[in-house]
């Protein structure tokens, strides 16, 4: 690498990502041509890819700490609460970041992009990924959409500093980039709960959509879908991905139990921890069979080992809720619930359905997107998972 200001950190990170299989040879050349530090502001909030807590970085106050964060497998938050938050404290909800290099290059590798491809990027953010794509396929073949005008303006400056000039659009990424369609590839750098059908419409048959899919129930998954000639997008989940939500698809769900005096009590022999911290495949199946429900794992912070799984109907102020409580040494677990749906019973039934199928792994599950619906399937697109 020609960059001499990072003290060898960029090279060290590249070696580590290559050794883990996250940075393949074609993308390593791109990584070396598009320095990440050009897309990180002087003041930001670093979020390591691991259990370590986030921390502030300030290039003027501690340049070495700033460089260490930039060239590590760390997500760098560059905006909080849509610009209203303070990056020095990290308090609030992250709304823009320079994503961790490992997941960035893993996602780009799954995209299977080639030099002649036209690419639509959803979520310009800092502009780093748009620049990586511009280096790989040529800036004239890249269109990037960003909803936040302030973020887009800074991204434009960052991209210019890196000597690229893809087409940037300020707008809702859910609408895609119609003027540049059709595309060979659509790459989302923000999570979605529903794959916008505009992305399917704007992708040529045989084209690929790669997006972080964030279901209400369970962690995010990386979805890779291939568009066919019948207006469908069909594919599977090759990995895990956790990204900020597309702004037009944000949820307002919070754990705020109501009517607690009217709540009903029950017990279960199914350990709530098994459901809350189960395999990704179990999460996908439960989410498909019990739509509209969000879960919140809540381990006790007093060292007792107690654990609660909280369930709530999404985006409904007076919706159903349930809490299943694990207590060490108890043979049964208390369930408290309220509403027109017994959410714990629905989730338990769905989880045991997955068990009865032989606990199929994630690689047997897939997704289909049509003009009318989005649904999951097991083994084959014809084996659709429907709510119980």
N, C-alpha and C positions, 0 to 999 in steps of 0.2 A: 504494500500500500504506500502511496506517496504522502499521505497525511503524516506530518511530524509533530503535531501538537497534542495528540492523544496518548503519547508515551507508550505506544504499542498495545493499548487497550483494545482497539478495534480488531487487530490481528488475533489477539488472545480470544476475544469473543467469537470471531469467525471460526477459529480452530475448535472451540468448545461446541458450537452449534453444528459444525460439520461432523464431529465425532459422534454426536447424538443422533445424526441422521436428519436433523431439521434444516440444514443448509446444504443443498445439493450443489454440484459443481456449476451448473448454469446460473443459479441464483447467487452463488458466491462471487462470481465475476460482477454481477450487478451490485451486490452489497458493497464491494470494494470501490465501485464507481460512484456510488451515491452515499456520501458520508451522513450518518444519522445525526450527528451533532448540528448539522445545518437546520434541523427541524425541531430542535429543542430550545425553548426560551431560556434566558438567563435565570429566571426564577420559576420553579415548578415543584410538583409534588411527586416523588418517586414511590412506586408500589412494587416491591420485589415479587418475583414469581415463586412464592413460598410462604411460610408462616411468619416471616419477619414483618414487623409493622412498617407502614409507610413513613416517609420522612421528607422534609423540605430540602431542596437543593437551591443554592444561590451561587452563581458563577463568580460574582465579585467577592463574596464573603469567603468561599471555600472552593477554589477552582478544582482541586484534586477530587473532592467529593462529587462535584458536578460531573466531571469526566468519568469517574467510576460508575455513576448511575447511567450515564448516556450509553456507555459501552459495557453494559451488563444485560442479562435477560430480564429486564425490568420495564414495566409500563411507566411512562412518564405522563402524569396528568397535567394538561396544559390549560384546562378551564374547569371551573366548578360552578354548579348551579346556573348554567347558561351565562356565565360571566359575572354573576352577582357574588360569588364566593371568593375567598382569599386563599391563594395557592400556598401561602406561607404557613397556614395552619392545617390545610387539608380537610377542614370541616365542611360538610355538605356533600352533595351528590356530584361525582365527576361527570362532566358533560363533553369533554374532548380530551384525547390523549394521543401520544405517540406510542402505539401498542408495543408490547414486549416482542423483541426480534424473533424469538422462537416460534411463537404462534403466527406471526406475520409471514415468515418464510414457509412454515408448514402449510398454511392456507394457500399461499401462492403456488406452492408445488402441486397441491391438489387441483388447482385451477387448470393445470396442464396447458399453459399458454405458449404460443409459438410466434415467431417474428411477424407473420402476416396477419395475425389476429387483430380484430378491432375489439377493444375492451371498454365496458362501462363500469366505472367504479362508483359505488354508493357510499358516501361519507368521505369527503376529502380530508377532513381533520387537519393535521399539521402539513399534509402534502407529501409525506415521506413515501407512502405506498404508491401514490400517483406518479411520483418521480421514479420509483423502482420499476413500475410498469412501463413508463416512458422510455427508460433505458433498455428494457427488454424487447419491446415491440415497436418502439418509435413513438415519439410524442404525438404525431398526427393521428395515431390509432387509439389514443386514449381520451375518453370523456369522463370527467369526474364531477359528481354532484354533491353539493354541501348546502344544508338548510340554513346555517347560521352565517349571515353576511360578514360579521366581524371575524369569525374563524376563517371564512373563505378568503378574506382580504389578507390575513396573515399567511395563510397557506400559499397564496399567489406570490408573496414576497419570498417565502422559503424556497418555493420551486424555482423561482427566477435565480436565486442565489446558487442553486444547484445546476443551473444552466439548462433547464427544461421548460417546455411551454405546452403542456397538454391543454385541451379545452376544459375550462372550468365553468360550471353552471351553478348559480345560487337558486335553490329550490328544494322541494320535498323529494327526497330520494325514493319515496314510494311510487312516484310518478315516472321514475326512470329518466331516460334522456332521449325522448322521442326523435328529436331532430337528427341524431346521429345513428339511429337504428337502420338496419338490423346489426346486432353485435354477435361476435363469436363467443365472447365470454362476458359474464356479469359477475363482478366481485364486490361483495358487501363488506365493509369494515365496521358495520354497526349490526347489532342483533335485531332480529324480527321474530315476532310470535306467529305472524302469518306472512308467507311469501307473497309479496304484491304480484298480482297477475300481470301488471304492466311489464315486469321484468321478463316474464315468459313470452309475452307478445313481442317484445323488442329483441328477443334472441332468435337467431336463425335455427331451423331444424338441425339437430346435431350439435348445437352449441351447448355450453355448460354454464350453470349458475352455481356459485359457491357462496354460501352465506352462513353466518352464525345464527342458528335457530334456537331461540330462547323460549321454550314452552313455559306455561305458568307453573307446571309441576316439575320440579327437578332442575338440574343444571343445564347449561347451554350445550348444544351439540353442533358440530360443523356439518352442514348439509351440502352434498354435492349432487346436483340434479342435471339430467340431460333432457333437453327439449326435443320432443318428437314432432312428426309432421301432422299430428292430430291436435295440436294446441295443448299438449300436456307436458309437464316436467316431472320426470321420475328419477329417483335415485336413493342413495343410502347415506349413512352417517359415518364417515371415515375417521372422525376424531372428536375431541372435546373442544369447545370454544366458549369463552365468556367475554362478551363485549357490551358496551353501552347500547341501550335500546335506540332504535330509530325513533326520533322524537314524536312522530305522528302515531306511534304505537306504544307509547309509554303507558304503564299501568299506575293506578292510584291505590292499589291494594295495601292496606296496613292492618296489622293485628290490633283490632279494637273490639273485643267481645262486648256485645250488648245484650240486654235482657238476661243478665246472668242469674237473676233471681228465678227466672223461669227455665233455666237450663236443666236438661235431663242428665241422669247419671247411668253409666253402664260399666261393664268390665270386658276385657279382652285378654286372651292368652297369647296373642301375637305381639311380640316385643316391638314397641314403637321405633326403637333404634334400627331394627332390621329394615323397616320400611323407609325410614328417613335417610339412612346411610347405606342403601342397597346398591346393587349394580346399576350402571347406566341403563341397561336394557329394561330392568324392572321399572325405573322411572319413566321411560318412554311408554311402556305398556300402560302403566297406571294413568299417566297423563292422557293417553288416548281413550281409555275406557271411562275415565271420570273427568269430563271436560269442564272448564271454567273454574277449576279449583287450584289455589296456590298453597304451597306448603312452606312452613318456616320451622326449621330445626332449632330447638332452644335448649342447649345443655346448661345445667346449673353451673353457676360460677362460684359456688361455695366449697368445692372440693368433695361434695357428697356423692357424686356419680349419678345423681338424678338427671333425668332428661325428659323433655316434652316435645311432642310433635304437634305443631299448631297448623290447622287447616282452615281456610277461609274462602268463601265464594268471591271471586275476583271482581273488582270494580263495582261493588254493590255495598252501599253504606249500611243497609239492614239485611245483608245476606246471611246465609247459614255459616256457622263456624263450629269447630270441634277442637278439643285438646286431648291427646292421649299421653298419659304420664307414666314413665318408667321409674320405678323405685328399686334400688338394689335389694336383692333377697326376696322380693315378692313374687309369688307364683302367677298372679294376675295383675293386670294394669288398669288403672282407673281411666275411664273415658267420660268427658263432659261435652255435651253438644247442645246446639240450639238451632232452630230453623225448620224449614220445610224439607230439608235434606239432612240425613244423618251422614255427614261427610266422612266420619271415621269408618262407618260400616261400608260405604261405597269404596273407599280406598283399600280397606282390608280385603273386600271381595275381589277387587281388581288385582291386588298383589298376589292373592292366592290363586287367581286364574293364571297369572304368569308362572307361578310355581307348578300348577297342574299341567302346563304345556311343556314341562321339563326344563324350565328356566332358560329359555333361548337367549343367546348372547346378542349384543347390539348389532353384530354384522349380519344377523338374519332379519333385521328390521329396516324398513324403508319408508319413503314418503312419495306421494303423488299430489301434484297441484294441477287443478283444472280450472276452467272459468267459473265453475259453480262451487268448488270446495277444495279443501286441503285435508288429507287424511294419511294415516300411517297404515302399514301393512306388514304382515309376517311372511317371510320367505318368497312371496310372489305378489305383485301388485293386485292380483285378483283376490287375495286373502286380506280383505280390509278389516281393520280393527274398528269396531263401533262401540259406542257408549253402552254401559250395562244398566 
